[in-house]
Amino acid sequence: MIKHAHSPADLLSLDEALAISGLEFMQNILDGVAPAPPIGATLGYQLHAVSDGQVTFRGTPEFKATNPMGTVHGGWYGTLLDSAMACAVMTRVPRGSIYTTLEYKINITRSIPLGMQIDCIGKVDHSGRSTGVASGEIRGVEDGKLYATGSTTCIIMAITKP
């Protein structure tokens, strides 16, 4: 079971994060060595699989993630896709560097029924010295149907200490 951070003190320090590669960082979260970010607990998803250039989050939208019409809010799709695509890029970030999302886009193809378990898969399309590009999709675990797709560009920054 993945443990989530409950306070800033639970997260890795910048020095700790810079001492390992992005792939090691993500694997540490999956293995429970490092805490998962609290957004996962808030929105009902967690890291499910990590490999070089690919990350899968698994989640289930609950009523608290609905819009005024009672359907899953577009922000839920967007947050999951941003997490999976950016974390896929993170698996390619070298030791001593960090990353952040520059932009992302999503397309919702159908509404996810409340309570349905989904996988959100992010895959790296390109990773270079200063940018990473990834694509993502949300699929039902049981039905295999495509519910949303996305794309992102992330900036990768080497951190130099004074």
Backbone bond lengths (Angstrom), bond angles and torsions (degrees), N, CA, C in turn:
res aa  C-N    CA-C-N  psi(-1)  N-CA   C-N-CA  omega(-1)  CA-C   N-CA-C  phi
1 M - - - 1.441 - - 1.522 109.55 -
2 I 1.305 115.93 132.51 1.458 121.23 179.90 1.519 109.32 -78.34
3 K 1.330 116.36 132.07 1.461 120.03 175.75 1.528 108.21 -95.25
4 H 1.331 116.08 138.09 1.458 121.58 179.98 1.517 110.05 -98.84
5 A 1.331 115.02 149.69 1.457 120.36 174.91 1.528 108.96 -68.06
6 H 1.323 116.45 140.36 1.459 121.05 179.32 1.522 112.11 -112.00
7 S 1.333 116.72 -12.82 1.463 121.20 177.53 1.524 107.26 -153.21
8 P 1.344 117.19 163.87 1.472 119.09 177.58 1.525 113.06 -55.81
9 A 1.329 116.78 -30.02 1.462 120.22 179.79 1.526 112.17 -66.08
10 D 1.344 117.04 -21.61 1.463 120.71 179.80 1.526 112.67 -76.44
11 L 1.327 117.47 -21.97 1.470 121.55 -177.22 1.524 110.37 -80.37
12 L 1.328 116.22 157.59 1.456 120.00 176.12 1.520 109.72 -66.51
13 S 1.334 116.56 146.04 1.466 120.43 174.19 1.531 108.54 -72.66
14 L 1.317 116.56 163.72 1.463 120.50 177.93 1.529 110.05 -59.30
15 D 1.327 117.54 -42.23 1.470 120.38 179.07 1.530 111.43 -60.70
16 E 1.340 116.92 -42.24 1.466 120.73 178.51 1.525 110.99 -64.70
17 A 1.313 116.54 -41.33 1.463 120.70 -179.57 1.527 111.32 -67.45
18 L 1.324 117.49 -39.02 1.469 121.00 -178.76 1.530 112.55 -71.88
19 A 1.326 117.21 -18.51 1.467 121.41 -177.24 1.525 112.84 -78.78
20 I 1.345 117.17 -10.10 1.465 120.31 -178.87 1.528 109.36 -128.60
21 S 1.318 115.57 161.54 1.470 119.84 176.92 1.527 109.74 -74.31
22 G 1.308 116.09 163.32 1.456 120.44 176.64 1.513 112.71 -61.27
23 L 1.330 117.19 -37.16 1.463 120.38 177.54 1.526 110.12 -63.75
24 E 1.339 117.48 -43.83 1.468 120.61 176.94 1.534 110.74 -62.28
25 F 1.319 116.67 -40.26 1.462 122.24 179.27 1.527 110.37 -58.35
26 M 1.337 116.00 -50.09 1.470 120.31 -178.90 1.527 111.06 -67.56
27 Q 1.320 117.80 -38.55 1.463 120.93 178.64 1.531 110.23 -64.96
28 N 1.336 116.85 -36.54 1.465 120.53 177.95 1.529 111.57 -63.26
29 I 1.316 117.19 -37.26 1.468 120.20 176.49 1.530 109.12 -65.83
30 L 1.328 116.61 -47.81 1.468 120.51 -179.92 1.525 111.44 -58.52
31 D 1.332 116.54 -40.90 1.461 121.58 -177.99 1.528 113.49 -79.73
32 G 1.335 117.68 -5.79 1.458 120.49 -179.73 1.509 114.41 82.46
33 V 1.330 117.47 6.74 1.464 121.92 178.10 1.530 109.93 -73.25
34 A 1.323 116.55 -36.86 1.467 122.96 176.67 1.530 107.63 -118.86
35 P 1.316 116.75 147.41 1.470 119.08 -178.78 1.526 111.75 -73.65
36 A 1.319 114.77 148.38 1.457 121.07 175.04 1.524 109.10 -77.34
37 P 1.318 117.95 152.76 1.458 119.31 177.72 1.532 111.15 -63.18
38 P 1.332 116.90 146.89 1.462 120.47 -175.22 1.528 114.49 -66.00
39 I 1.320 119.12 -18.85 1.471 120.64 179.88 1.526 111.16 -59.05
40 G 1.318 118.22 -32.55 1.459 121.68 179.38 1.520 112.11 -63.29
41 A 1.323 116.56 -43.66 1.471 120.33 178.03 1.524 109.84 -67.03
42 T 1.315 116.76 -38.36 1.466 121.42 -179.49 1.522 111.44 -62.91
43 L 1.346 116.98 -42.20 1.468 120.90 -173.87 1.530 114.07 -103.82
44 G 1.319 118.15 2.05 1.459 120.02 173.29 1.518 115.53 79.99
45 Y 1.328 117.25 40.87 1.463 120.08 174.63 1.518 109.73 -143.32
46 Q 1.341 115.38 158.29 1.458 119.99 179.04 1.525 110.38 -147.70
47 L 1.311 114.59 159.58 1.456 121.51 177.50 1.521 108.98 -62.73
48 H 1.329 115.81 131.51 1.469 120.84 -176.54 1.528 112.23 -115.93
49 A 1.334 118.09 -35.17 1.471 121.26 -178.45 1.527 109.30 -154.29
50 V 1.329 115.39 146.90 1.464 122.61 179.37 1.518 108.78 -139.24
51 S 1.320 116.40 132.98 1.458 121.85 169.33 1.525 107.08 -148.05
52 D 1.310 116.64 173.31 1.463 120.87 -179.42 1.528 109.33 -61.60
53 G 1.339 116.57 112.50 1.455 121.32 177.17 1.512 115.31 85.54
54 Q 1.326 118.48 4.89 1.471 120.00 -179.67 1.532 110.62 -148.54
55 V 1.332 114.45 138.22 1.457 121.86 178.27 1.523 108.49 -137.44
56 T 1.325 116.66 140.72 1.462 121.49 174.99 1.519 109.31 -124.25
57 F 1.324 115.07 129.25 1.455 122.06 169.93 1.519 106.94 -106.68
58 R 1.323 116.14 146.07 1.461 121.01 177.21 1.530 106.99 -120.78
59 G 1.324 115.16 136.65 1.451 117.96 -178.67 1.508 112.77 -157.02
60 T 1.320 114.14 172.55 1.454 122.18 179.92 1.521 108.13 -140.97
61 P 1.337 117.94 116.42 1.466 118.50 178.85 1.534 110.63 -70.95
62 E 1.310 114.94 134.07 1.454 121.79 178.34 1.527 109.21 -112.01
63 F 1.311 116.45 173.82 1.458 121.89 -177.15 1.533 112.28 -53.92
64 K 1.335 117.24 -36.47 1.472 120.26 -178.56 1.532 112.66 -63.98
65 A 1.343 118.52 -10.73 1.468 122.52 178.95 1.532 112.24 -102.19
66 T 1.329 117.08 17.92 1.468 119.41 -177.49 1.529 111.94 -94.82
67 N 1.324 113.62 159.55 1.458 121.83 174.91 1.535 108.57 -92.29
68 P 1.335 119.40 -178.52 1.462 120.51 -178.75 1.531 114.67 -60.85
69 M 1.339 117.71 -19.80 1.467 120.56 178.20 1.529 112.45 -86.10
70 G 1.347 116.53 -4.37 1.459 120.46 178.53 1.513 114.37 86.91
71 T 1.337 117.43 8.64 1.470 120.58 176.27 1.529 108.98 -103.31
72 V 1.324 116.49 165.89 1.461 120.94 -178.22 1.531 109.12 -62.40
73 H 1.317 115.00 126.44 1.462 122.64 -178.41 1.534 110.52 -63.86
74 G 1.315 116.79 141.59 1.463 121.38 179.19 1.518 112.90 -58.99
75 G 1.329 116.66 -27.40 1.464 120.06 177.43 1.520 113.00 -65.43
76 W 1.331 116.72 -27.82 1.471 119.94 177.19 1.525 108.80 -66.84
77 Y 1.332 116.18 -47.14 1.469 120.00 177.19 1.539 109.43 -58.73
78 G 1.327 115.15 -47.54 1.459 120.29 -176.82 1.518 113.06 -62.34
79 T 1.326 116.60 -42.56 1.463 120.11 -179.85 1.524 110.74 -64.93
80 L 1.321 117.45 -44.49 1.466 119.48 178.65 1.522 111.62 -63.31
81 L 1.330 116.50 -45.51 1.466 118.78 179.69 1.521 111.44 -64.73
82 D 1.327 118.15 -41.94 1.467 120.66 177.07 1.522 109.93 -59.80
83 S 1.328 117.03 -43.92 1.468 120.72 179.53 1.522 111.62 -61.11
84 A 1.320 117.18 -50.56 1.465 120.49 -176.08 1.528 112.18 -67.06
85 M 1.322 116.76 -44.99 1.469 119.07 -177.79 1.529 111.25 -67.90
86 A 1.336 117.10 -45.71 1.462 120.34 -179.32 1.530 111.23 -66.67
87 C 1.327 117.14 -39.33 1.470 119.11 178.76 1.527 111.51 -69.32
88 A 1.329 117.13 -29.06 1.470 119.28 172.79 1.529 109.20 -62.40
89 V 1.335 116.92 -44.28 1.467 120.78 175.52 1.530 109.34 -60.54
90 M 1.328 116.73 -40.90 1.473 120.89 -179.88 1.520 111.33 -55.31
91 T 1.327 118.28 -33.97 1.472 120.02 179.83 1.523 112.44 -64.02
92 R 1.322 117.56 -13.95 1.467 122.19 178.95 1.533 112.83 -106.13
93 V 1.315 117.24 -0.80 1.466 120.88 -179.11 1.533 108.83 -77.21
94 P 1.341 116.85 126.04 1.465 118.76 -177.47 1.535 112.19 -74.75
95 R 1.307 114.78 161.23 1.469 121.39 173.57 1.528 108.02 -52.50
96 G 1.338 116.38 138.53 1.470 120.75 178.16 1.521 113.78 89.27
97 S 1.325 117.26 3.24 1.459 120.95 -179.62 1.527 110.60 -127.51
98 I 1.317 114.59 161.86 1.459 122.33 175.04 1.523 107.98 -130.19
99 Y 1.321 116.81 174.61 1.458 120.94 178.93 1.528 109.33 -144.33
100 T 1.305 115.78 164.41 1.459 121.56 168.77 1.520 109.16 -154.98
101 T 1.308 116.22 155.80 1.464 121.50 178.52 1.521 109.47 -70.78
102 L 1.330 116.31 130.27 1.464 121.58 172.38 1.520 110.57 -89.54
103 E 1.315 116.23 -44.43 1.465 121.46 178.14 1.514 108.77 -160.84
104 Y 1.337 114.52 155.75 1.457 118.74 172.30 1.510 109.77 -150.93
105 K 1.315 114.92 158.92 1.459 122.54 -178.78 1.514 107.65 -136.76
106 I 1.338 115.38 143.10 1.461 119.18 176.23 1.526 109.78 -129.30
107 N 1.313 115.27 155.04 1.460 123.78 171.85 1.517 107.48 -129.71
108 I 1.322 116.29 119.58 1.460 120.95 177.74 1.523 107.19 -91.86
109 T 1.315 116.44 121.02 1.468 120.12 -176.76 1.517 113.33 -95.71
110 R 1.331 117.23 -24.82 1.469 121.50 176.17 1.520 107.97 -162.99
111 S 1.310 116.02 159.54 1.453 122.10 -179.29 1.530 110.85 -77.09
112 I 1.330 116.27 134.79 1.464 121.52 175.38 1.528 107.62 -82.76
113 P 1.318 118.61 125.44 1.465 119.97 175.68 1.536 110.65 -63.97
114 L 1.327 116.71 139.45 1.464 120.27 176.12 1.524 109.55 -55.91
115 G 1.317 115.64 137.72 1.457 120.92 177.94 1.523 114.77 85.51
116 M 1.337 117.45 -4.63 1.470 120.19 179.47 1.529 110.18 -82.63
117 Q 1.317 116.29 130.78 1.455 120.71 178.03 1.527 109.65 -78.23
118 I 1.337 115.36 133.40 1.471 120.76 -179.88 1.525 110.00 -127.28
119 D 1.323 114.94 158.64 1.453 122.38 167.38 1.516 107.32 -111.49
120 C 1.314 115.67 136.08 1.461 122.09 175.12 1.523 106.12 -116.32
121 I 1.329 115.94 112.63 1.457 122.28 -172.94 1.519 109.61 -109.52
122 G 1.333 116.20 127.11 1.455 122.10 174.26 1.513 109.36 -111.16
123 K 1.350 116.33 134.87 1.467 121.51 -179.92 1.523 109.64 -131.22
124 V 1.320 115.78 134.15 1.460 121.32 178.46 1.523 110.00 -72.97
125 D 1.317 115.55 129.80 1.467 121.73 173.15 1.529 111.01 -97.53
126 H 1.334 116.40 -30.05 1.466 122.33 179.36 1.519 108.30 -156.01
127 S 1.313 116.99 137.05 1.458 120.54 169.84 1.520 107.71 -138.23
128 G 1.311 114.49 124.44 1.452 120.88 -179.52 1.511 110.57 -124.39
129 R 1.323 114.84 -162.11 1.463 120.63 -178.03 1.528 111.53 -69.10
130 S 1.353 116.89 -36.07 1.465 118.67 -174.93 1.533 114.53 -125.17
131 T 1.314 118.46 -9.48 1.462 119.44 177.91 1.528 111.10 -137.52
132 G 1.317 113.20 153.63 1.455 121.23 172.83 1.513 107.83 -133.29
133 V 1.319 116.83 138.12 1.467 123.00 178.88 1.520 106.98 -122.35
134 A 1.337 116.02 134.42 1.457 119.88 -178.84 1.520 109.86 -141.65
135 S 1.329 114.56 160.84 1.458 121.70 174.63 1.524 107.84 -125.06
136 G 1.319 115.23 161.20 1.448 118.64 -178.40 1.507 112.51 -149.33
137 E 1.322 114.91 164.56 1.457 120.59 175.94 1.517 109.60 -151.05
138 I 1.313 114.44 150.26 1.460 121.91 173.32 1.519 106.83 -110.94
139 R 1.333 116.23 126.05 1.468 122.42 179.77 1.527 109.49 -130.59
140 G 1.311 115.55 146.38 1.456 120.92 174.00 1.512 109.99 -67.84
141 V 1.328 117.14 135.80 1.470 121.05 179.23 1.524 109.55 -66.23
142 E 1.319 118.09 -45.26 1.464 121.66 -176.91 1.525 113.30 -80.58
143 D 1.349 116.68 -43.44 1.469 118.93 -173.80 1.530 114.18 -95.17
144 G 1.329 118.70 -13.46 1.462 122.22 179.31 1.524 114.40 69.03
145 K 1.344 117.76 2.40 1.464 120.72 -177.73 1.525 111.35 -70.77
146 L 1.330 114.69 148.57 1.457 122.35 176.65 1.522 108.86 -83.51
147 Y 1.350 116.77 124.97 1.458 121.70 -179.46 1.524 112.60 -108.56
148 A 1.319 118.22 -25.90 1.463 121.16 178.83 1.527 109.77 -165.42
149 T 1.324 115.03 156.45 1.465 121.80 174.71 1.523 108.08 -131.03
150 G 1.313 115.66 164.87 1.455 119.89 178.49 1.512 111.99 -159.16
151 S 1.327 114.01 168.55 1.464 121.47 174.59 1.524 107.73 -145.78
152 T 1.321 115.88 152.76 1.462 120.49 -178.85 1.512 111.21 -146.66
153 T 1.315 114.61 157.29 1.458 123.86 167.85 1.518 106.66 -125.43
154 C 1.325 116.13 129.48 1.462 121.86 177.99 1.521 109.12 -118.91
155 I 1.323 115.85 149.54 1.456 121.22 173.50 1.530 107.20 -97.52
156 I 1.329 115.27 137.32 1.463 122.50 177.20 1.516 106.88 -111.47
157 M 1.332 116.24 126.85 1.467 120.93 -174.51 1.510 111.46 -126.42
158 A 1.332 116.15 124.41 1.462 120.78 173.54 1.525 107.71 -76.06
159 I 1.311 116.65 133.63 1.458 121.54 -179.09 1.525 108.05 -102.57
160 T 1.330 115.48 124.14 1.475 120.19 177.24 1.519 107.65 -107.95
161 K 1.286 114.73 132.77 1.470 121.63 179.69 1.517 108.82 -90.07
162 P 1.356 117.32 142.55 1.479 120.23 178.51 1.504 112.05 -67.09
